[in-house]
Amino acid sequence: MARSMLPEASCPICAAHANGVLELHLAERRWLPSAIAVASCAACDFAFICPADAENYANYYAETTNDLLSVSNPCETEQRRFDTQAGFLSPLLSEAAPKRVLDIGCGSGGLLHTLQRAFPQHSYHGVDPNAVVGAAPRGVTFSRKLDDSTQPFDLIILSHTLEHVVDLTAFASVLEVLATDGSLYVEVPDASRYADFPRREYLYYFDRLHINHFSMASLEKLLAGWGLALNWSSCHDFPYKDGQLYPARAILASRQAPTVPLLLELKEPLLAALERYRQAERGKAQDWQARLAAFPQILVYGFGDNFFRARAAGGPLSELNILAVIDRRWRDLNESRHAADYSFMGLGQAAEQHSQIPVVVAVSWQAETIAETLSDAGFAQVFIL
């Protein structure tokens, strides 16, 4: 995204002018922008990415399953996450009187299955563009869109959904199906603590799919605009698929204000927290630049988002001479517009011709397995970025 477009960005919560924080160029992906900017609103203590076209994102999610944690048969670490969420919701769902529960952005229904087993007296419905509509436990149903309902829901769950929503104002319409005395459970990444939970990938927390980056203050302001009061809040740092904890914030809100007002923790402004994260990432990138500077040339494995992040100004690969990129799609990439900037090779060809050149693995998942494959193929030095 060009810098000249940044001043045009307005806050999705209050519509005020937003300031640019950083820009990213990412791999091409159908329906999604390949160049984005992160903008912030000091008044709302909120950050968001732009451009974000609601129709294009809807098309993307209709074709793609993203939340691999929301699965009907979760592994042990994933189940721990759902059990923790069930514990948060236990005060609401332990009552004998049947309730109607709606999970928007439910994935494959991992949380719903957990709740149904723990509290079978209630009925559960999940909505997701990729929902599998078919066999499900008794008391659980799924659909791919929120159909008109004459019966309100007693609990609406937005678990790692709000960060993906392009139009937060329009999305408030989901509250039309919330019972007058119903509750809203929201869980989102905690943007104020990104720096406290570093990930291996450079600037990992900024991407095209997490459009909104919330602090507690921005969550409270958003919900107040929806006519809801914050009733409860807790950190929920759950085991992530990379084996590390992921920072999240869980809240419960309703139309009734709490008897005792909820006291929010006083923390640094979100913009300062994001800058702290960026500085830590810059330091990590400089360490990598110094480590790899001794090599006249390197090979890189993987031509996805992590590659583009690492090549950005100040990134760990930004100052390095890349001889070639190893990628399974090397033939197609050599016919693409990227061939003007990079040479692409298959693993076999690269191992045969350049086994003495260091290889940097720039992929997000299964990097250790890929590094082992590269070592077995004969590469003398392999680094995982």
N, C-alpha and C positions, 0 to 999 in steps of 0.2 A: 504494500500500500504506500502510495506516495505521501511524503510528509505534508504536502500542500493540502491533503484531504483531512489531516488530523484535526484542525480547528473546527471542522464541520461536525465532528462527533458530539452527540448529546447523550447525557446520562439516561439509561433506560428506566431509572427509578424516579428522578425528579425533572428530567428533560433539560437540565442546566448544561452549560458548556463544559466539556471534558477536555483534559490535557493529555497529550500523548506521553506514554511512558517508554515504550520500545517498539521496534518493528521486527518481524520475523518473516523469512521466506521458507516455505516448506515444500515437500514433495507434492506433485500434482495428484489430485484425487477427485474423482467424479463428484460434482455438485459442490465441492468445498473450495473456498478461496485459497490460493497458494501463497498469497502475500497478505499478512494481517498486521494490525497494530494493536497494542494494548493501551487503552486510555483509562483515565481515572477521574473520579468526581470527589473532590475533597469534602463537599457538603454532605454527601451520603456515605463517605468512607468506603468507597466501592470502586472496583475496577472491572473492565469488560473488554472484549475484543471486537474489532470491527475491520472490514465490513462483515455483516452477518445478515444474509438474505433468508427470511423465514421460509419461503417456498423451496429454495435450494436445500436448506437443512432438512425440511420435511421429506424431500425426495431422497436425501442421503439416508436418513434413519429408516425410511421405508424399505431400503435395499440392504441395510447393514445392521448386523447385531453387534453391539459394542460392549454392553455390560456383561463381561464374562463371569463376573462374580454372582450375578443373579441367575443361578442355575437350579434346576429342580433336583439334581443329585450332586450337591456341593461336596467338596473335599472337607477335611477336618478344619482347616483354617477358615474357609469360607463359612462353614457352619457356625464357627465361633462368632463370626460377625453377626449372623442372623440371630443367634441365641442372645447376644448382647442387646440387639434391637428389640427382641421379644421381651427382654427384661425391662427395658425402658417403657414398653407399652403395657406391661403387666397390670399396673394400677387401673388402667382403663378397661382391659379385657378380662380381668379376673371375675367380674360380676357375672352372675348366672343369667341375667336377662340378655337375650340374644341381641347382637348388634350387627350392623352392616358395615363392612370395612372395604375401602377402595384403595388400591395401590396403583398410582399412575407412574408409568415407566418401570414396570415390574420385571422386565427381562423375562426370564423363563419361570419366574415365580418362586425363587428360593425363599424369600422372606414370607410369602403367603403360605407356602407349604409348612414352614416352621410354625407360624402362628396358628394354622389350622390344627396341627398336632397338639399344640399346647393349650389352645382354647377352642375346642371343637363345637362349642355351643353357638358360635357366631358364623355368619356367612361372609365369604371373601370373594372379591372380584378384582382382577388385574387387567390393566390396560397398557398395551405396548404395541408399537408399529409392527414388531416382529413376533408378537405373541402366537404361540401354537394353540390354536383353538381346537380342543378335542378332549381326550381322556384326562381327567383330573380327579383328585380326591373329592369325596363328598363334601359339599359346602364351599368348593372353590370353582370359579368360572373365569374365563379370560375372553378378551376381545381386543381388536386392533385399534379401536377408537372408542372414545367415551360416548356411548349412545344416550339418547334422551332417557331420563329416568324419572318416574313419578314418585319414587321413594328416595328420600335423602339418605346419605351415608352418615353414620355416627363417627367414623374416623376416616380421614383421607391421609394417605402416606405419600410423601414425595421424597423418596430415598435416593439421593444422588441423581436428581432430576432437574432441579432448578438451575444448576450450573449450565445445563444444556439448552435452556429456554431462550429463544431469540427475543420474543415480545413479552416481557414480564407483565405489561399492562393487560394485554389480551388474555394472558394465561390466568389471570385472576378469575375468569369466568368459571373455572372449575369449582369455585366456592359456591356456585349456584346449587350444587348437589350436596353441600354440607348441611347437616341438620342444624337447627338453630342453636342447640346446646352441644353440637359436635366439636371435635378436636382435629387439628391439623398437625401431623408429625412431619418435620422437615429435617433432612440430613444433607449437608453439603461439605465439600472440602473447606477447610479452615485456612483461608488465604493469609491470615495474619501470622501463621506459623509455618509457612513454606520453608523458611530458612532453618527452622529447627528440625526438619525432616528431609535432609538432602537426599537426592536420588542420583544414581550413576549418570543418567542422561543430562546433558547440558540444558539448562532452562526448561526442565521437564514439565513444570507446572503450567507453562504457557503454551497453549495449543489452540487448534481450531474448534475442538469439540467442547471444551470447557469455556463457554462464552463469558460466564459471569463468575467473578471472584469476590466472595462475600467476606465481610467481617461481621461481628455480632451487631455492631451499630447499623450496618446497611441492611441486615436481615430484619432487625426490629423496625427500621423505617419502612421497608418494603411491606411488611405484614401490617403495620399501622395504616398504610395506604389501602390495604385490602380490608380494613375494618376489623383486624384481629389484634389481640393483645398477647404478649409473650407470657406464658405461664411457667415455663421450665426450660432449662438449658444445661447441656453437659458436653464435655469433650468426648469424642468417640474415636480414638485412634486405633484403627483396626489393622490386622495383618494383611498386607497387600501381596499381589502375585509375584513381586520381586523379593519376597522374604522379609521386607522391612515394614515398619509401621507407617500408616498413611494418616495425615492429620485431618480430622473431620470435626464438625460441630453438629450436634443434634439438638433440636428445640421442639417444644410443644406449644401450640397457640390455640386460642379459641376466641369467640366473640365476647366472652366474659373476662373482665380484668381480674387478676388474682387478688385474694383478700389482702395478702401481704405483697407489696410491689417487689418484683424481681430486681435484685441489684446486679447490674452488669459489671464485670471486671473492667477496670480501667487499664487499657493497653495502649501501646504506641499506635499512632494513626496508620491506617493500612498502607498509605503511600510510603511511609518510612519503613514499614515491615517489608514491603516489596523491594524497596531499594536495598535493604539489608540482604535480602535473598539474592538480588542481582550482583551485589558486591562479592558475596561468597562464591557465586558461580564464576565471576570474572577471575577470582583468585584460583579456583580450580582449573580454569582454562589456561591461565598463565603457567601453572605447574605442568600441565600437559605440553604446552608449547616448549617449555624449557627441556622437558624430558625427551621430546622427539626432535629437537633442533639439531642434534648431532647427525641426523640422517639426511643425506642429500635428497633422497626420494623415499616415498612410502607408498604402499598399496592400502586401499581402504575396502573393507568388506561391508556391503550394504549401501543402497542408494535411497533410503527412506528419509523420514522426517529427522531422525537423529543426525544423519549426514548433513542435511541442510542447516540444522541448528549449529553443528560444530564448525561449519564453514562460514557462518555469519561473522561480521566484524567483531573481533574480540573473542571469537570462539576457539576451542582447543585446536582445530585444524585450519584456522583462518590464515596462518602464516606458512603453511607447509606446502611442499611441492608434491602433488599427488601424481604418481606415474600412471595408475589405472585404478578403476573401481571394479571389484569383483562382485558380481550380482547374478542371481539365477536368470534374470531377464536381460542378460547382456546383449543378446542379439537384437531385441527390440530397442534397447536403449541406444545401441549404435546407429539405429535408424531414426532416433528422435532428435529434437532440437538440442538436447544436452550433449550430443556427440561433438558439438563445436567447442565445448569446454573440457570434456573428459573422454578418456578412452575406457571402454568397458570390456571385461574379460570374464570367461567362465573360470571356475575353480581349477579345472584340469590344465587349461592353457596357462593360467597364471603360475601354477605350481611348477610347470615344466620350464617356463621361461624366466621366472623371477623369484625362485624359492629363497634367495638370499636377501631379498628386499623385505624390510619389516612390514607386517600387516596390522592395521588397526581395525578392530571390529567395531563398527558403528551401527549396531542394531539394538533395539530395546529389549527383546525377549530371546531367551535361549542363547545368549551370547557365549556362555561358558561351553555349551555343546558345540557351537560353531568354532570357537577357539580350539577346542580339542580336535575337531575335524581338520582344521588348517594345520595344526602341528603334525597330525598323522599324515597329511599330504606332503610334508617335507619342509614347510616354512620354518626357518630358523628362529625367528622372533615374532611373537604374536602378542598384541596388546588389546585389552578390552577397554574401550573408551567409556 
